[in-house]
């Protein structure tokens, strides 16, 4: 039997990815009188760590152990399968808790806004990544892998993840936690050549050196770059900060240097190819008129005005058509306003805030991509979330958040959910799913075999295991 | 008998070289009797945890040279951290400077991993990828007199350092620093917190 602790700060966090968990971690550590409830739309936690990080980057997913430690704290509770905005409103959460932290990330994507974007054969990178990572809403994607060339728009790390999954030997992929359906589809793939296209030049790419190195070292794949794209880049090297310099040096070397004999032979024997294409913007996806599928992409040729981060792509008027059957647009994720009452900047797609405190909304906070925009790795999100937690703790310490008002917390939310026929998934429910996935994976030499978990109706099936 | 000795020496190696975190010193563990996911990982013995152990052994070149020495010493001292007897040759005094500038002296041992050592002493150094060179959350600055005593960073460490905010000439990843006698007196400074003051949510790009 638990007695209502008058002096407990009840905090609710919406979203159980890195932002949600890192915010929770810091709040629990900072004050003994804080209780945190994490609500998650899917039946399973961890957000993009589970559904975004590439299957061949398992070390990045080690952070799940840190989050698991947090979830198992007595002052932290997880409620999966609860869709905030649909099953319960942000306003109802604000009534039930002293503070609400919105950490639900970016579930939408930026669109290219060109004709043909809706053709079969065109996918947002977020959906393609969701497909090979087992995100429930992307299970039915069925990407067409029957053509020789795939074109990826965007040159960030997500674009390189997609390229790597399209080109990696099956022997490597089959030892990862990539889903079985995706593995089977890739086994039949006819894709042999992947172009990674960006509007600007080599010095402006958004990807990082580790991922480029992985492309260069990809077995059975050779780099094919356009030397002319690198004009002037060697001269610009000396003024670049270290991270940009090391990355640009690697690209220059890959594009221009003649490799040693052994590497030359490896490249000539490789059956797959990849390359960056610079100074190109999508203008139109071209259809095969008989089948209304993607047959190619029309690209506008740009030139650069200015240099460095601020360089702008300017149209030259020239266009170029590239034959391809698969187009993946990897130009950025985008947050969505799950509640019309939130002060939302639709241009930047973030909730307006100062150091994590949502503007004009006492007791409402945000962390992660929803706070600063959808870029950055786990470390970035960690710092961002720690910053929000600091603001919350300040507000608790200063009395801006008034703990003398007793809040019902999960008790009242649970009552609402029950009335609405929503059955939350607890963390120990997730741990059952986790154990099943691990043992199914072990049977086939993979770290885990992800269950195709669906929400609401679907999840009851899984619980019977 | 021999097999058991090898298994137990493996265990000693992993604990003494800090390739696996020692949960008994985790702040969560101390305050709430946490049953940690990581110690669960060690117990499961699944394919995944075995590969994780192997990766940990591979992440630091220096850890590989520790085993023989510590199998021998381990016979005298038992599990690290439990014995009161201290071999003075083993001790390495380090100083952490935390994010608020507070100096925290720590009496450590040869073979300690700087990142896990910090965590055991409640110093707020995260290690999200668990010492596998897949993140930059254990980023520290090393004082100039000791910086050159460290082995050159692996290309993979440099790749991850490139992602760290406020990178400096004396930046290293804490999980790649294994204490040796020559590092006596080393000072490890945690990068300061930058509050995000921009009203519109703008975050300045790290260099």
Interface residues (C-beta under 8 A of the other chain):
Chain A: X29 X57 X59 X60 X62 X63 X64 X65 X66 X68 X69 X70 X72 X73 X74 X75 X208 X209 X210 X213 X241 X242 X243 X244 X246 X247 X309 X345 X348 X350 X352 X353 X354 X355 X356 X371 X372 X373 X377 X378 X379 X382 X383 X384 X386 X387 X390 X438 X439 X441 X442 X445 X447 X448
Chain B: X26 X27 X28 X32 X34 X35 X36 X37 X38 X41 X44 X46 X47 X48 X51 X52 X55 X126 X128 X129 X130 X132 X133 X134 X135 X136 X137 X156 X158 X159 X160 X162 X163 X164 X165 X167 X193 X195 X196 X197 X199 X200 X201 X202 X203 X205 X206 X207
